[in-house]
């Protein structure tokens, strides 16, 4: 799987008429589940929710496979063939599922018709607000393959103008859509609660901003907003091969991290789990942070801070010293987390020209020096393989889970 395009699951697709919005999908309460409510086979469910639950089971099985028959689905999800046929009929009518044709090499008897999610029949909008100089957005199909890109310059932009910049990039992406829009996912810096309200994003000048509600009202689309590092971790877990016990650290306009423990995202009591950017690192002071404290991890690791220090470096040795200092401070900040949770993997995301080198090496050395080798000696420390698209791909996963129940 490459950074630019997640491989398609099937080469046989049905043609779907072009449309701007996905009202038929968004309006169906059977799929308006909350983010992270993806279902698993065998899970207990109340009778009144059974149909929605069963739909999600079927869509999940089809999304993960490369074509299944109705009989395959019956065995896979443990539902009767009558129930499967009924559900598939509805899903085909809604263009969410397509028939691929007869299974090759079918045995005597009634041939099996293969089914798949209509991966190219809908598009997803993903928006990344983590960069310090621009906002990025993409249109993808249901497999995360990028179909169209937009960028908006936000140098020096914060507060209400930053909200307008998000609205502008969303407007452009909606205009570029040539298939129904399943939903919109937005990754924002700062602390974001379960309603998509940005409780605090100092670098954008946002506090208690109901961004999800604002964007949904203006676009008429189902919108989900979450912390950028959290959905980056979601993308790494889904598309990047991330493990079930993992920490993803995102360095951009600010610094944050997402935590996956036991295969589940960790949010914390105040939705701030992984918010390590404003943790003071060390007792030797340091630069003043935008939050008012001195020596926060963000003052060492945020990309604008690193770039400013590198601009003052006159030799390669000075440049390496800047990057190693940032990596060491990150190791100091994350070692207690890795030790307490016994994580097996730490993944870094951000500009590779800054992170993948002396910074990453210093981080790995510091992390291992400050933890017990018996417990974390084999920990994996690496860069993400998803590159600059990690957050927009996380937004795709968020929408798929929220709208279809698949992950």
FENURHU-V705034 format. One record per pair of residues at least 6 apart in sequence whose C-alpha atoms are under 8 Angstrom apart, sorted by the first residue. I is the first residue (numbers start at 0). J is the second residue. Records with the same first field share a line. If there is no record, write none. Layout:
BEGIN
I->J / J
END
This chain:
BEGIN
0->6 / 238
1->384 / 385
2->384 / 385 / 386 / 387 / 388
3->144 / 145 / 388
4->143 / 144 / 145
5->142 / 143 / 144 / 145 / 238
6->142 / 144
7->142 / 144
8->64 / 65 / 142
9->65 / 66
11->99
12->97 / 99 / 117 / 118 / 119
13->97 / 117 / 120
14->120
15->94 / 120 / 178
16->178
17->177 / 178 / 179
18->176 / 177 / 178 / 179
19->173 / 174 / 176 / 177 / 178 / 179 / 180
20->173 / 178 / 179 / 180 / 181 / 220
21->121 / 179 / 180 / 181 / 182 / 220
22->179 / 220
23->93
24->30 / 93 / 181 / 402
25->31 / 181 / 182 / 220 / 221 / 402
29->50 / 51 / 54
30->51 / 55 / 401 / 402 / 403 / 404
31->401 / 402 / 403
32->400 / 401 / 402 / 403 / 404
33->400 / 401 / 402
34->397 / 398 / 400 / 401
35->397 / 400 / 401
36->400 / 401 / 404
37->55 / 400 / 401 / 404 / 405 / 406
38->52 / 55 / 56 / 404 / 405
39->56
40->56 / 76 / 77
41->76 / 77
44->52
54->86
55->403 / 404 / 405
56->76 / 404 / 405
57->72 / 76 / 83
58->116 / 403 / 404 / 405
59->404 / 405 / 406
60->72 / 75 / 76
61->67 / 114 / 115 / 116
62->115 / 116 / 405
64->115
65->115
66->99 / 113 / 114 / 115
67->113 / 114 / 115
68->111 / 112 / 113 / 114
69->80 / 83 / 84 / 111 / 112 / 113 / 114
70->80 / 111
72->78 / 83
73->79 / 80 / 83
87->96
90->96
91->97
94->117 / 120
95->116 / 117 / 120
96->114 / 115 / 116 / 117
97->114 / 115 / 116 / 117
98->112 / 113 / 114 / 115
99->112 / 113 / 114 / 115
100->112 / 113 / 114
101->110 / 111 / 112 / 113
102->110 / 111 / 112 / 113
105->111
117->141
118->140 / 141 / 142
119->140 / 141
120->140 / 178 / 179
121->140 / 141 / 178 / 179 / 180 / 181
122->138 / 139 / 140 / 141 / 176 / 178 / 179 / 180 / 181 / 182
123->138 / 139 / 140 / 141 / 180 / 181 / 182 / 183 / 184 / 395 / 398
124->136 / 137 / 138 / 139 / 169 / 172 / 180 / 182 / 183 / 184 / 394 / 395
125->136 / 137 / 138 / 139 / 183 / 184 / 185 / 186 / 390 / 391 / 392 / 394 / 395
126->134 / 135 / 136 / 137 / 169 / 183 / 184 / 185 / 186 / 390 / 391 / 394
127->134 / 135 / 136 / 185 / 186 / 187 / 227 / 390 / 391
128->134 / 135 / 185 / 186 / 187 / 188 / 227
129->186 / 187 / 188 / 227 / 251 / 252 / 253
130->251 / 252
131->153 / 154 / 251 / 252 / 302 / 303
132->152 / 153 / 154 / 155
133->150 / 151 / 152 / 153 / 154
134->150 / 151 / 152 / 153 / 164 / 165 / 168
135->148 / 149 / 150 / 151 / 168
136->148 / 149 / 150 / 168 / 169 / 172 / 391
137->145 / 146 / 147 / 148 / 149 / 172 / 391
138->145 / 146 / 147 / 148 / 172 / 176
139->145 / 146 / 147 / 395
140->146
141->395 / 399
143->392 / 395
147->172 / 175
148->172
149->168 / 171 / 172
150->168
151->164 / 168
153->161 / 164
156->203
157->202 / 203 / 204 / 205
158->203 / 204 / 205
161->203
162->210
166->214 / 217
169->218
170->218
173->180
180->220
181->221 / 398 / 402
182->220 / 221 / 222 / 223 / 398 / 402
183->220 / 221 / 222 / 223 / 394 / 395 / 398
184->222 / 223 / 224 / 225 / 391 / 394 / 395 / 397 / 398
185->222 / 223 / 224 / 225 / 227 / 391 / 394
186->224 / 225 / 226 / 227 / 228 / 230 / 390 / 391 / 394
187->197 / 224 / 225 / 226 / 227
188->200 / 226 / 227 / 228 / 252 / 253 / 255
189->197 / 198 / 199 / 200 / 201 / 226 / 227 / 255 / 274
190->197 / 198 / 199 / 200 / 226 / 270 / 271 / 274
191->197 / 198 / 199 / 224 / 225 / 226 / 270 / 271
192->198 / 225 / 269 / 270
193->225 / 270
194->209 / 211 / 224
195->209 / 210 / 211 / 212 / 223 / 224 / 225
196->207 / 208 / 209 / 210 / 211 / 212 / 224
197->205 / 206 / 207 / 208 / 209 / 210
198->205 / 206 / 207 / 208
199->205 / 206 / 207
200->206
201->289 / 290
202->252 / 253 / 289
210->224
211->222 / 223 / 224
212->222
214->222
215->221 / 222
223->397 / 398
227->255 / 390
228->247 / 248 / 249 / 255 / 256 / 257 / 390
229->256 / 257 / 258 / 264
230->257 / 390 / 393 / 394 / 397
231->247 / 249 / 257 / 389 / 390 / 392 / 393
232->246 / 247 / 256 / 257 / 258 / 259 / 393
233->264 / 393 / 396 / 397
234->389 / 390 / 392 / 393 / 394 / 396
235->241 / 383 / 385 / 389 / 393
236->242 / 243
237->396 / 406
238->385 / 392
239->383 / 384 / 385
241->344
242->262 / 343 / 344
243->259 / 260 / 261 / 262 / 263
244->258 / 259 / 260 / 261 / 262 / 341 / 342 / 343 / 344
245->258 / 259 / 260 / 342 / 343 / 344 / 345 / 346
246->256 / 257 / 258 / 259 / 342 / 344 / 345 / 346
247->256 / 257 / 258 / 345 / 346 / 347 / 348
248->254 / 255 / 256 / 257 / 345 / 346 / 347 / 348
249->255 / 256 / 347 / 348 / 349
250->300 / 301 / 302 / 347 / 348 / 349 / 350
251->301 / 302 / 303 / 349 / 350
252->301 / 302 / 303
253->276 / 297 / 300 / 301 / 302
254->274 / 275 / 276 / 296 / 297 / 300 / 301
255->273 / 274 / 275 / 276
256->273 / 274 / 275
257->264 / 265 / 272 / 273
258->264 / 265 / 266 / 272 / 273
259->265
260->340 / 342
265->272
266->272 / 273
275->296 / 332
276->295 / 296 / 297
277->288 / 290 / 295 / 296 / 297
278->295 / 296 / 332
279->292 / 293 / 294 / 295 / 296
280->294 / 295 / 296 / 328 / 331 / 332
281->294 / 328 / 331
283->294
284->293 / 294
285->293 / 294 / 295 / 298
286->293 / 294 / 295 / 298
287->293 / 294 / 295 / 298
288->294 / 295 / 297 / 298
296->328 / 329 / 332
298->304
299->305 / 324 / 325 / 328
300->325 / 326 / 329
302->350 / 353
305->321 / 322 / 325 / 353
308->321
309->318 / 321
312->318
319->357 / 358
322->353 / 354 / 357 / 358
323->357 / 358 / 359 / 360 / 361 / 362
324->358 / 361
325->358 / 362
326->357 / 358 / 359 / 360 / 361 / 362 / 363 / 365
327->358 / 361 / 362 / 365
328->362
329->362
330->361 / 362 / 363 / 364 / 365 / 366
331->365 / 366 / 369
333->366
334->366 / 367 / 369 / 370
335->370
337->370 / 375
338->370 / 371 / 374 / 375
341->374 / 375
342->375 / 378
343->375 / 377 / 378 / 379
344->378 / 379 / 380
345->378 / 379 / 380 / 381
346->379 / 380 / 381 / 382 / 383
347->354 / 380 / 381 / 382 / 383
348->382 / 383 / 386 / 389
349->386 / 387
350->387
351->382 / 386
355->382
359->381
363->380
367->375 / 376
396->406
397->406
399->405 / 406
400->406
END
